[in-house]
Every structure is written in C-alpha cells, then in structure tokens.
Amino acid sequence: MSNPYRTLTIVEKGPEELLLLLLLFFLLVKCGPNNQCYRNGFTNITWYDISPDIALESGIRVDSGGWEIDTKKLDERLTSIDKCLIDTAKEFGYIDVLSGLKTECIVIKVVDPVEGCSEQQFIDVLAPEKLCKAKGVEPTPNCPCRWRTALQDDNVVITPPSIYLWEVVRMHTGLDLIWDTPFVKCAAL
C-alpha cells in the first residue's frame, strides 16, 4: 500500500547557496521596480497610445495630438496648481501632499474632442448617466453623458484641447473624488 501523504524533504544549503540567495533577494528588493511616480490605482477608462512631442519648462511632457499648445500658459497653470496644492496641504494638514508635483512623471495627452451638447469639450468615453443627472444635465441618445477628462495609467492626463487639469489634482492627492475636499479650488485653476 502506498503512502497517500506527500513527504516534504528539507535540503540543507551550504553557506555559498545561502549567500547567493541573500544576494539575489537584495538585488530584487534594491533594483526591482522603484517607480517614484504616481501609483493611485485609479481605473483606466482610456487606452490611448502616448507619444509626447513637447516638453514643458516644468518637465511635464505633452502629447499634443497635433493640436497647437500654448506651452507658456500651460506651464503657468501647472505652477499655480502646484502652489495651490502645497498651500492647501499645509493649511489642512494633508502631509502626503506637501511635496510638489512630480513633473517628471506627468504626461498630458490632448485628444480630439467629441461634439457635445454644451460649450464644454468632452473626450470620447461615455460616463454614467447618474453623474450627468447629478449636475442637472439630462442625457439623451443624441447627447449622451461623457467624461471631460480621464487619468490613464496613473500618470497620464487625457484631455480635449480645452486642457482641463483637475486630473493633475486627483493624481497628486490620490483622492478620487476631489470635489468635496479643500483641493477643489486647485482644480479650478
């Protein structure tokens, strides 16, 4: 009759093998993914290819999508947002937000706007109808509820040519819903 239980055999390792295992562990910990960029885990709702063709003075990269971008004005807005985030964090005790924007991580992707039923521009992604209704907008088949912006891969702001930047505030604070926080004033810049 055979033994139905598996036997675990512990093999002793010599000092060379243990040293090699320790070295391998150290290398994996030290040299593994060490991405200091934003990692908020927000759900991707867009999957655009990103090819930055502009570098702002601040270090933020822009994929213009062929649209003309006023880089000076964009940098000024981003500088204002950065200052607002730091000042608001100090005022309200948000310690995690005290550092400035990680400009080397941020990419802004400008995409073609979708014809909307208002003066605002939208990206080509449908949004839940309840969000539009909460703003007093009744979606219709001809004018469905759409997103104005999105975050892609935690570090890429997807925006139409109007360049809405509130996603930078979400990205930096890690707060998904910034509208009921002190940081909402920074999103309006």
C-alpha positions as CSV (number, residue, x, y, z in Angstrom):
1,M,0.0,0.0,0.0
2,S,1.4,3.4,-1.0
3,N,1.6,6.4,1.3
4,P,-1.2,8.9,0.4
5,Y,0.7,11.8,2.0
6,R,3.5,13.6,0.3
7,T,6.7,13.9,2.2
8,L,8.5,17.3,2.4
9,T,12.2,16.9,2.4
10,I,14.3,19.8,3.7
11,V,17.6,20.1,1.9
12,E,20.3,21.8,3.8
13,K,22.1,24.5,1.9
14,G,25.7,25.4,2.3
15,P,27.0,28.9,3.0
16,E,27.6,29.6,-0.7
17,E,24.0,28.8,-1.6
18,L,22.6,30.9,1.3
19,L,24.9,33.8,0.3
20,L,23.7,33.6,-3.3
21,L,20.1,33.6,-2.2
22,L,20.6,36.6,0.1
23,L,22.4,38.4,-2.7
24,L,19.5,37.6,-5.1
25,F,16.9,38.8,-2.6
26,F,18.9,42.0,-2.0
27,L,19.1,42.7,-5.8
28,L,15.4,42.1,-6.3
29,V,14.5,44.4,-3.4
30,K,17.0,47.1,-4.3
31,C,16.9,47.0,-8.1
32,G,13.3,46.0,-8.6
33,P,10.6,48.4,-9.7
34,N,11.4,51.6,-8.0
35,N,9.0,53.9,-9.7
36,Q,8.6,57.1,-7.8
37,C,5.7,58.3,-10.0
38,Y,2.1,58.3,-9.0
39,R,0.5,54.9,-8.3
40,N,-3.1,55.6,-7.2
41,G,-4.7,52.6,-8.9
42,F,-7.5,54.6,-10.5
43,T,-9.4,52.6,-13.1
44,N,-8.3,53.2,-16.7
45,I,-11.2,54.2,-18.9
46,T,-9.0,55.1,-21.9
47,W,-6.2,53.3,-23.7
48,Y,-4.6,55.9,-25.9
49,D,-1.1,55.5,-27.3
50,I,1.1,58.1,-25.8
51,S,3.9,59.9,-27.8
52,P,4.9,63.1,-26.1
53,D,6.2,65.7,-28.6
54,I,6.5,68.7,-26.3
55,A,8.5,69.1,-23.1
56,L,7.3,72.0,-20.9
57,E,9.8,74.1,-18.9
58,S,8.5,72.4,-15.8
59,G,9.5,69.0,-17.1
60,I,5.9,67.8,-17.8
61,R,5.6,66.2,-21.2
62,V,2.8,66.8,-23.6
63,D,1.4,64.6,-26.4
64,S,-0.3,67.4,-28.4
65,G,-2.2,65.1,-30.7
66,G,-1.5,67.7,-33.4
67,W,-3.2,70.5,-31.5
68,E,-1.5,73.8,-31.0
69,I,-0.5,74.2,-27.4
70,D,0.4,77.4,-25.6
71,T,3.2,75.9,-23.5
72,K,3.9,79.1,-21.5
73,K,0.2,79.4,-20.4
74,L,0.1,75.7,-19.6
75,D,3.2,75.8,-17.5
76,E,1.8,78.8,-15.7
77,R,-1.4,77.0,-14.9
78,L,0.5,73.9,-13.7
79,T,2.7,76.1,-11.5
80,S,-0.4,77.7,-10.0
81,I,-1.9,74.2,-9.3
82,D,1.3,73.1,-7.7
83,K,1.5,76.1,-5.4
84,C,-2.2,75.7,-4.5
85,L,-1.8,72.0,-3.7
86,I,1.2,72.8,-1.4
87,D,-0.6,75.7,0.3
88,T,-3.8,73.8,0.8
89,A,-2.0,70.7,2.1
90,K,-0.2,73.0,4.7
91,E,-3.5,74.7,5.7
92,F,-5.5,71.5,6.1
93,G,-2.7,69.1,7.3
94,Y,-2.5,66.8,4.3
95,I,1.1,65.7,5.0
96,D,1.2,63.3,2.0
97,V,0.5,66.2,-0.5
98,L,3.2,68.6,0.9
99,S,5.7,67.7,-1.8
100,G,5.4,69.5,-5.2
101,L,4.1,67.9,-8.4
102,K,6.2,65.0,-9.7
103,T,6.6,66.8,-13.0
104,E,9.0,64.2,-14.5
105,C,6.1,61.7,-14.2
106,I,3.2,63.7,-15.6
107,V,2.2,63.4,-19.3
108,I,-0.7,65.4,-20.8
109,K,-2.4,63.8,-23.8
110,V,-4.6,66.1,-25.9
111,V,-7.2,64.2,-27.8
112,D,-9.8,65.2,-30.4
113,P,-12.9,66.4,-28.7
114,V,-16.3,64.8,-29.2
115,E,-19.1,67.0,-30.3
116,G,-21.1,67.7,-27.2
117,C,-24.4,69.4,-26.5
118,S,-22.8,72.2,-24.5
119,E,-20.0,74.7,-24.8
120,Q,-17.6,72.3,-23.0
121,Q,-15.4,69.8,-24.7
122,F,-15.6,66.1,-24.0
123,I,-13.4,63.0,-24.6
124,D,-14.8,60.0,-26.5
125,V,-15.7,58.0,-23.4
126,L,-19.3,57.6,-22.1
127,A,-19.8,58.4,-18.4
128,P,-22.5,57.0,-16.1
129,E,-25.8,58.9,-16.7
130,K,-26.3,59.4,-12.9
131,L,-23.2,61.7,-12.9
132,C,-24.7,64.0,-15.5
133,K,-28.1,63.9,-13.8
134,A,-26.5,64.9,-10.6
135,K,-25.2,68.1,-12.3
136,G,-28.7,68.8,-13.7
137,V,-27.9,67.6,-17.2
138,E,-30.4,65.1,-18.7
139,P,-28.6,62.7,-21.1
140,T,-30.3,61.8,-24.4
141,P,-29.4,59.4,-27.2
142,N,-28.1,62.4,-29.2
143,C,-26.3,63.9,-26.2
144,P,-25.1,61.0,-24.0
145,C,-23.2,61.6,-20.8
146,R,-19.5,61.8,-21.5
147,W,-16.3,62.3,-19.5
148,R,-14.4,65.6,-19.9
149,T,-11.1,64.1,-18.8
150,A,-9.6,60.9,-17.6
151,L,-6.4,59.5,-16.0
152,Q,-4.6,56.8,-17.8
153,D,-2.0,54.6,-16.1
154,D,-2.0,56.9,-13.1
155,N,0.4,59.5,-14.7
156,V,-1.3,60.5,-18.0
157,V,-4.0,63.2,-18.1
158,I,-6.3,62.6,-21.1
159,T,-8.0,65.9,-22.0
160,P,-9.6,67.6,-25.0
161,P,-7.9,70.8,-26.4
162,S,-9.5,73.0,-23.7
163,I,-7.0,71.3,-21.4
164,Y,-8.9,70.6,-18.2
165,L,-6.3,69.9,-15.5
166,W,-8.3,68.7,-12.5
167,E,-6.9,65.2,-13.1
168,V,-3.5,66.6,-12.0
169,V,-5.1,67.3,-8.6
170,R,-6.6,63.8,-8.4
171,M,-3.2,62.3,-9.4
172,H,-1.2,64.3,-6.9
173,T,-3.6,64.0,-3.9
174,G,-4.5,60.4,-4.6
175,L,-8.1,61.4,-3.9
176,D,-10.6,60.0,-6.4
177,L,-13.4,62.5,-5.5
178,I,-11.7,65.9,-5.1
179,W,-15.0,67.9,-5.3
180,D,-15.8,67.7,-1.6
181,T,-12.2,68.4,-0.4
182,P,-10.3,71.6,0.1
183,F,-8.3,70.8,-3.1
184,V,-11.3,71.6,-5.3
185,K,-10.1,75.2,-5.5
186,C,-6.8,73.9,-7.1
187,A,-8.8,72.0,-9.7
188,A,-10.4,75.2,-10.9
189,L,-7.0,76.8,-11.9
